[in-house]
Amino acid sequence: MQSNTFYNELLTDHNLHPAHKKKLEDANLVLEGVNPSCGDDIILELKEENGVIVDGAFVGSGCAISQASVDMMLDLIIGRSKEDALKLADLFSRMIKGEATGDELEPLEEAMSLEDISKMPARVKCAVLGWHTMEDLLGEKDIKE
């Protein structure tokens, strides 16, 4: 199964060499995301300027799936508008629920490799932790503006 190998390689790479796992000193949006069922705990930090996510990082601990998923998410959303980031989060959520498949998922790039998580109900919360945290974070920001 090539897709399984691809999934494992991406998961391993994002865990051993996360591009975004660090403190972001000039973040202006910060929110903790916790999955109480397994203990995953991240702090998502974004720097937003004029409606664009110009930088992002996370710190915290958790399983391989939660850590890789948030790292992949940051790869995708940095440089995009908040609206685009929220659209990607919606697409990722629909993919994890099994409601979006095939070519529709192409905008998710590497995060598409997590599609099979939809068949592992116990791991869904791990995969969506970073994405839901980002949605909550950007949603809170909209209230202040």
C-alpha positions in Angstrom: 0.0 0.0 0.0 1.8 3.1 -1.2 -0.6 5.6 0.4 0.0 3.9 3.8 3.7 4.3 3.3 3.3 7.9 2.3 1.2 8.5 5.3 3.8 6.9 7.6 6.7 8.8 6.0 4.9 12.2 6.3 3.8 11.5 9.9 7.4 10.5 10.9 9.0 13.4 9.1 6.6 16.0 10.7 7.3 14.4 14.1 11.1 14.2 13.8 11.5 17.5 12.0 8.6 19.8 12.8 9.1 23.0 10.9 6.8 25.0 13.3 7.3 23.6 16.7 8.8 26.5 18.5 7.8 29.6 20.5 6.7 32.5 18.3 7.8 35.6 20.2 5.8 38.2 18.2 2.5 36.2 18.0 -0.6 38.3 18.4 -3.1 35.4 18.5 -2.5 32.6 21.1 -4.8 29.8 22.2 -4.3 26.5 24.0 -6.0 23.4 22.6 -6.4 20.3 24.7 -7.7 16.9 23.9 -8.7 15.6 27.4 -9.4 12.1 26.2 -5.7 11.4 25.4 -3.8 14.3 26.9 -2.7 16.1 23.7 -2.0 19.7 24.7 -0.8 22.4 22.3 -0.5 26.1 22.4 -1.1 27.6 18.9 0.6 30.9 18.2 -0.2 33.0 15.1 0.9 36.3 13.9 -1.8 38.0 11.9 -1.4 41.3 10.0 -4.2 42.9 7.9 -6.2 39.7 7.8 -3.2 37.5 6.7 -1.5 34.9 8.8 2.1 35.9 8.3 3.7 33.4 10.8 2.7 30.6 13.0 4.1 28.1 15.5 3.1 25.7 18.2 4.4 24.2 21.4 3.1 21.4 23.5 3.0 17.7 23.6 0.9 14.9 22.2 0.7 11.9 20.0 2.4 11.7 16.6 -0.9 12.4 14.8 -1.8 15.6 16.7 1.8 16.9 16.4 2.1 16.1 12.7 -1.4 17.5 11.9 -0.8 20.9 13.5 2.6 21.1 11.7 1.1 20.3 8.4 -1.7 22.8 9.1 0.8 25.6 9.7 2.6 24.8 6.5 -0.7 25.4 4.7 -2.1 28.5 6.5 1.0 30.7 6.8 0.8 33.3 4.1 -2.9 32.9 3.6 -5.9 35.0 4.6 -7.9 34.1 7.7 -10.8 33.3 5.4 -8.6 30.9 3.4 -7.3 29.3 6.5 -10.8 28.8 7.8 -11.9 27.2 4.5 -9.0 24.8 4.7 -10.0 23.9 8.3 -13.6 23.2 7.1 -12.2 21.0 4.3 -10.0 19.1 6.7 -12.8 18.6 9.1 -15.1 17.3 6.3 -12.3 15.0 5.1 -11.8 13.5 8.6 -15.6 13.0 8.9 -15.4 11.1 5.5 -17.6 13.8 3.8 -14.9 15.0 1.4 -12.7 12.8 -0.8 -10.7 12.7 -4.0 -9.7 15.7 -6.0 -11.7 18.0 -3.6 -8.9 17.4 -1.1 -6.0 18.7 -3.2 -5.9 22.1 -1.5 -4.9 20.3 1.7 -1.6 19.1 0.2 0.3 17.0 2.7 -2.6 17.0 5.1 -4.5 14.8 2.7 -2.3 12.0 3.9 -4.3 12.0 7.1 -7.5 11.1 5.3 -7.5 7.5 6.6 -7.8 8.8 10.1 -11.5 9.0 9.3 -11.5 5.2 9.7 -9.9 5.4 13.1 -12.5 7.1 15.4 -10.3 7.1 18.4 -7.7 9.2 16.6 -10.0 11.8 15.0 -9.7 14.2 17.9 -5.9 13.9 17.7 -5.9 14.9 14.0 -8.3 17.9 14.4 -6.9 19.4 17.6 -4.7 22.0 15.9 -7.3 22.8 13.2 -10.1 23.3 15.8 -7.8 25.4 17.9 -7.0 27.6 14.9 -10.7 27.9 14.1 -11.4 29.0 17.7 -8.5 31.4 17.7 -9.5 33.1 14.4 -13.2 33.1 15.5 -12.3 34.9 18.7 -10.3 37.5 16.8 -13.3 38.3 14.6 -15.3 39.3 17.7 -12.7 42.0 18.7 -12.6 43.6 15.3 
